[in-house]
Amino acid sequence: VCSSDLAALEETAQAKAVEQLVVRVVQEVAGVEVGGSSPLMEAGVDSLAATEVGRELQQELGSAVKLPQTLLFDYPTALDIGAFVGTRLEPAKKIGCTICS
């Protein structure tokens, strides 16, 4: 995923793209199938997997977005994470960020 590609998307499409990324990473890391509005911890993502999911997402999104270590605790669903990332990418949109992971 290139963060500049995400930054170039319209807000709704951006949130959807991040939601899909989160769902994919959760399935790969934790082996749990989730939907966009499923609480990730309730779906079976434990604290160790939450840390790994956050690390993988950070790697996928690159340096344009700094994810908190408590990402899955602060933003419990893929939809919430998508919205959070969108708020962090907004400044990148304005300056034409081209940072890719």
Beta strands, then each sheet from edge to edge (+ up, - down):
end
